[in-house]
Amino acid sequence: MSAESMSMKPTETNRCLPLKNQGFDNLVEALEYAAEGETGYNFYNGRGELYAVLSYRELRDEAQVLARRLLGLGCERGARVGIVAETHPMFHRFFYACQYAGFIPVSLPSSVQIGAHKAYVEQLRRMLETCGADIAVSPESHATFLSEATVGMGLKMAGVPEDFDALPESDAELRPMTADEPAYLQYTSGSTRFPRGVEITQKAALKNLSEIAQEGLKIGREDRMVSWLPLYHDMGLVGFMLVPLASQLSTDYLSPRSFAMRPRLWLKVLSENRGTISSSPPFGYALCAKRLRWADCQAYDLSAWRVACVGAERINPEPLERFAEVLKPTGFSPEAWVACYGMAECTLAISFAPLGGGLEIDIVDKELMAERGEARPLPASERGAMNSLCFVDCGEFLPSYSYSIRDDAGEPLPDRRCGRIWVKGPSVMTGYFEDPEATAEVMSANGWLDTGDIGYCVGSRVFVTARSKDVIIIKGRNIWPQDLEHLAEHIPGVRYGHVSAFAAPTRAGEELAVLVAESREKNPAKCRQIIEEMKAAVQTHFGINSYIDLVPSGTLPRTSSGKLSRSQTKRDFLARESWDAAQDGDRFASAEANG
Amino acid sequence: MATQEEKIEETLREILSGSVDSSVDLASSTNFVSDLGLESIQVLEFVMEVEEHFDIAIDMESLSDVLTIGQLAKVVAELVKD
């Protein structure tokens, strides 16, 4: 890493090294090839200034030294190394040191909500425990959290990079991870209470990297990536750390926090460095469009941006159209939109819409969809706001996948019928790390993965209509209803097993987390207090607004086995007058309207 | 010291009033989360404005221990002093 200075320059876009994006046996081979060129990673701070440059060559050299230091700690091959995945060169160094040392890197979340010190420490601790980590490291900014999280855990070592740099180098031979060994563990955006670590082998990762580069993005030497996505999510980790490395591209980073504070910095970096590929979940584009000033747009040239991937949630075209409209003066072209579909369980990518075509939208009959899950296209003359639904074409499955849309009984469904999306192929995970039960819930013995997502096919193209059945996705954050329910059940006045959480669409077209809780409390002041406490707990732990519905005991619908039925609770809730009335208030989600 | 903190608190309230419902009373004990219902992105936007106004950088650790306007004023006062 170069020292901070005014004259620091980002690594060049690849000019000399022949592009190679297949035939690597492991991530180390991919790094060593990239290290023959001049490209690498560049890190921009919250003011949009370049503060660190890490070329692939420097990364190789530094990772080898660090690997020898780690090996001196005496851990077994395959030991887990938890790395707090702040967007900082330390993450890349430790990730690759693990590759050389034969350890498994585990990326840990780095975002901390206001007032959520304790909740974050607990989350780190649970993840380190679940993966049985031997080593844990965080940047200086997270040192206190990590040291609190690892108290009494008996790890071989936990600390900041400086502590590890002071270790002696072992003279043991470096034996990089081989094709069938794990490349990394990645916690899915799944339940925070029962985190599941997706295990991806080197072979699986490299297959997906090569298909993304060749089929999805059609990467060329002149490409350059720009990203603010968190490195503890698949899109950031795989899409913008591993894909560029395995295609020898330079990449420019902003941290998610810098982006959230000043979204325009994303465009500034794209403009200055002539970035060609950058992705975001829809909310990122929406945030940008909302906070940009017209004058900002005049200053930027985004004409080089040829691939703007959109994924990670069900895609709503409206905010994207707004973004493209606002950014017209910059030369941004709506044809750059590329809808894609994927998940950590498949390394990253499953399908990509064709490049250069923009968003393709299927407009279908709303009634038929609701009644029979049938996506019948509506002729232009019959389309109206009340009778139609829009779904974005997420393109063809990457060639290595087999796929099928199945009903709940596992029977395959024909074209244009909605069901669960199942896939099978070489980039699918080995399983959830040391959790055969959770793995068996989603994977069949013959290797088919139940993605949990709902969609339909038209030929070989996939349309995703709902992400993982129960998951609540708000502003790009996946929240598991079980976690919300668990939180609420710990509030005095609310009983265990008597809360149901789900997302409800508001009139503004957004999703709002709703918790319906049974309570015996009748005193209005006390009810109000319970509601306040629940909202505060949800806010502190998840950083989102929620709507709380307190109902009398016995109101929540149950299945024949006595389990709460979330879907029925949601249907009942949506039909209630109180929800309708609440939405009439301007700030229905705020405390006063919810009292 | 108290007056310095009070002044900062007043400024924080001014900055905040731009982004929250005007019917909410902003007091020293007002909780960002349970009283104002700020979402994480709104919090970051507000923190950015505070940072720009006072020309300081508030680290994540300090922020993780802040619940109320008064507590944030204390953090800011410490940073401004340096």
Interface residues (C-beta under 8 A of the other chain):
Chain A: G46 S111 V112 Q113 I114 G115 A116 H117 Y120 S141 H142 T144 F145 R257 A260 M261 R262 L287 R291 K475 E532 E533 K535 A536 Q539 T540 G543 I544 N545 R587 A589 S590 A591 E592
Chain B: D21 S23 V24 N31 F32 V33 S34 D35 G37 L38 E39 S40 I41 V43 L44 E45 V47 M48 A57 D59 M60 E61 L63 S64 D65 V66 L67
